[in-house]
Amino acid sequence: MSEVRSSVTGMSVLPPAPFGRMATAMITPFQADGAFDEAGAARLAAHLVEVGNDALVVNGTTGESPTTSDAEKTRLVRVVVEAVAGRARVVAGVGTNDTAHTVELARAAEAAGADGLLVVSPYYSKPPQAGLARHFAAVADATGLPVMIYDIPGRSGVPVATETLVRLAEHPRIVAVKDAKDDLAASSWVLARTDLAYYAGTDVLTLPLLSVGGCGVVSVVSHVATGAMRAMIEAFAAGDARRAIALHRGLLPAFEGIFRTQGAILAKAALKLAGLPAGPVRSPLVDATPAEIAQLRADLAAATLDVVDPPGPPGGPAHRPARVGFAVAAAGEAS
């Protein structure tokens, strides 16, 4: 599979992207009774690829991995791999706070056809940096798949230190970081000292991370805004900072709106508004309230979710913002 789509090859200011530029951290669709919705997962995965994703990250936090069984995780990987049929990479979240369990999930994901692994920092246990390094290396040693470290201290409790990341970058299969540490200075130092590919793990910081050497994004908002987010990345890659900034600003209402409460809750609500598979969330999460849905509808209606005009030369006239990707936003909630 090619490294990135042809629209972002050629004269790009961005570094190589082992999982492509645009990835969505996909929700796990459930049926009304809470059971895993295989047909819905296949339909949603196909849709996300069709609208411009290079990769889908499944079984992550947005996929409600804390509440899905190991069997459901493996089945989801198989379903999505089959649905995308080689048109995009499938990256499987396998991280837990138990190294042995994480290794088991990594091997199961490889057997199910995953193209890569997302490994979150072990949560709750608060291991020291030596423990983090040993954990990530053990998972990377367990399969032949490339690994993306997920650095999110707000959930895990412990950041992956710069020196730890520099050391882990020496492992031949540790190739990328999903960066949700929200510390551009720390990220800049790692980028300056390694060849790790950095993906924004906080949607609103996608453009800032690109500016210091990031290569792409693993996004939640892209469930309903892949077009505008991809256009922003492509504009920056082509050297058109003015267009990239305009698209970033147009996305701000969506960046804020999806995260007014827990991301999976409102990502699923947004997909329901768009008539796409989602279903309920599993406890301890709770579905969005009518008031939250109304606010979300207003946020998405105010955002640039797609683009309707082709880019012109860098530095040319400002491009028309396109708030065309969420027609249902003003039409009421889909069932």
N, C-alpha and C positions, 0 to 999 in steps of 0.2 A: 504494500500500500504506500502511495506517495506520502511524503512528509507533510505537506500542506496542499490545499486545493490550489488550482492554477491561478485563481484570482489574487492570491497573496504570494505568489512566487515572483522571481525576477528581481528587480531592484527594490529590495526590502531593507529597511533599517532594523528590522527585528532579528533576533538570533534564532537558531534552529528550534523547532518545536516538535519534540518526539511524539506528542499525542495530538498534533494539530493545534490550531490557534483557538478555536471556538469549541468549548465543551460544556454540556449541561449536566449538572448534578441532578439526575432524574429522580422524580418521586416514584414511589412504588404504588401503582393503582390497586385499590381494594374494592371488592364488591360491597353491596349495601350491608351485608352481614359481617364484614370485616375480613373475609377470606381473600387471598391473593387472586387478583384478576389477571390471568395470563393473557387473555385476548386483549384486554385494555393495555397491558404493558407492551405487547407487540404493536398495537396501533399507535400508541404514543411514541414509541421508539422510532417507528417508521416516519411519523410526522416530524419529529425533531431532526432527523437526518435530512428530510426533504426541504426543511426551511433553512438549512445551512450549518448544522453542527458537524464538526470533524470527529468528535468523540462524545460518547455518553458514559457518564460515571454512575454506576448503579451500586446499590447497597451502601450508600453513604448516609450521613445524618439526614439529609433531605429525603432519602429513600426509607427513612424510619428504621434503619438497621438495628437499633436497640430492641425493636419489638418484632422482628422477623426471625424465623427459625433458620437454622443452618440449611435445612432442606429447601426452604423458600428462597434463600439467597442463591443457592446453586441453580435452582429452577429459573429464577429471574435472569441470571447470566445466560443460561441456555436460550431462553425465549428471546432476549434482546439480541444475542449474537445471530440467531436465525432471522430475526426481523430486519436487521440492518444489512445482512447478507454481504458483508465486506465493504459496504459503502462508508463506514466509519469505524473507528476503534471502539472497543468496549472495555472500559476500565472498571475493575471490580473492587469495591471497598471491602477490605478484609480485616481491618484493624479492630482489635479488642484490647483490654488491659491484661490479657493472658497471652504470653508469647507462644506457648504450645498451641493454644486454640487458634491464634492468628495464623500460624504455620499451616494448621489443618485447613482453614478457610482458603488460604492462598493456593494450596495444592488442589482443592476442590474447584476453585475458580479457573485454574489453569486447565484442568480436565474438562471443564464446561465450555472452554473456548475463549476465555478472556484474552485480550491483547495486552493488558497491563494490570498492575495492582495499585490501589490507593491504600496507604497504610497510615492511619492516624496515630498520633502520639498516644501511648497508653494513658488512659484517663483514670481519675480517682486515686490511683496508687501513688502518684507523684514520685516517680523514680528519679534518681540522680542522673546526670548526663551520661555516666558510664552505662547505666541501665538502659537508657534510651538508645545509645549507640549499639549495644548488644542486641536489643530487641529488633531494630531495623535491619541490622546485618543478618540476623537469624532468618528473618522473613525473606530477605533478598537471596539468601543462600538456598532457600527451600524450593525454588522453582527457576525456570529459565526466563521468566517474564520481567520486563522493565518495571521499576518501582517508582512511584511518586509518593514522597513523604508528605503527610498532611500536618502542617504546623499550625495548631489552633489552640493556644494556651487558654483562651477564654472558656473552652470546653474541657481541655485535657488537664488544666491546672499547672502545666509545666511547659515553658517554651523550649524549643530545640535551639540550643546556643549556637552562635556563629562557629565556634571551633568544632563543635560536634558535627555540624553540617559540612564543614570543610573536610573533616575526616571521613565522613560517610560518602562524600563525593568520589572518593577513591575506589569505592566498590563499583565494579563494571555494570551492575544492573540497577544501581540507584542513580536515576537520571534526571529526576525532576522534584520540584517542591510545589505543593499547593499552599500558598502563603496567605494565611489568615492571622498572622501575628500582628499585622497592621503597624509595622515598624519599618518604614522605608529605609531608614539609615542602616538597620541591621541587615535587611535584604540586600542593600547596595554593597555591603562588605562581602557577603557571600558571593554575589554575582561577580565581584571584582577578583575573587580568589579561586573560583571554581568554574566548571562548565555546566553546572546544574541549570536546567530549564525552569524558570520561575513562572508559575501560573497564579494569577490573582484568585484568592479564595474569598475575598470580600468584594462584592460586585462594584461598589462605588469607587474602589481604588484600582480598578482595572487600568484606566488610562495613566494614572500616576505611576503604577508599577511598570507599565510599558516604557515610560520615560526614563527609568533607571536601568533598563535591560531585561525586563520581563518579556515573555514570549506569547502569552495568551491568558485565557481565563477559564476557570471551572465555575460556572455561574448557576444561580438559582433563578434570577430574574429572566434569564434567557428562555425559560419555559414559554414565555409569551413575548419575548423581545429579542429573539435570535437575530432578526434582520438588522436592527439598529446597532446591536452590540457587535455583530460581525463587521458592519460597515465602519464603525468606529475604529476597530482594530485594523481594518484594511486601509483606512485613511491615514492612520498613523504610520503604518508600514510603508505607505507610498510617499511619506514625507509631507502630507497635507495636515499639519497640526491644527490649522484653523477649522477644518471640517471635523476632525476628531474631537476637538473641544466642543464644537456646536452639538455634536451627537451626544457627547458625555452630558452636557447640560440638559439636553432634551430627555435623557434617560433618568435624570434625578428624581422626578416624581415616582417612577417605578422602583428605583433603588430604595427609596424611602417607604413606599407603599407595601412592598412585599415583606418588609421586615418590621412592620409596626407591631407584630407579634412573631412567634416562632415561625421560621421560614417555610417549613413543610406545610403548616396550616394554611398560610395565605397563597403559597404556590398551588396547592390543590384547589383553593377557592378560585384562583385566577383561571386555572384550567377548566373548572366547571363553567365559569362565565363564558369561556371560549368554546364550550361544547366539546371538550377533549376529555379523555379518560382520566379519572382521578379517584373518585370515591371518598369515603371518610378517612380520617386519621385514626390510629390506634391509641388507646390509653397508654400512658398518661397524658398524651396530647388531647385536645378537644377541638372540634370543628369550629370554624369561624362563625361568629355571631352575625345576625342580620346587620347590626351597626357596623361591624368590621367589614362585611362584604360591601356595604354601601360606600364606606370610605375607600376601600380598595378599588371599586368601580370608578370613583372620582379620580383617584391617583393615576390609574392606568389610562383614563380618558385624557389626562393632562400630559401624558408622557409621549415621547417619540418611540414607538415600538418597532417601526419598520421604515424603510426608505423607498421613495418612489421615483427619484431622479438619479441618473448616473453621476458619479463624481466628475468634476472638471479638473483642470490643472491646478496644482498646489498654488495657493495665493490668489486664486481667481475669485469671482463673486461668491458670496455666501450662498450655500445651498438651501433649498426649501426644506424645512423640517416636515416630517411626514407622520402625522398622528393618525395613521390609517390602519394600524395592525390590531385594533381592538374595537371593532364596530359594535360588538355586543355590549360594550361598556355603558352605553347610553340607552340600551334596550331592555335592561332587566336581567335578572339572573337566570342562567340556563338551569335546567333540571339536572 
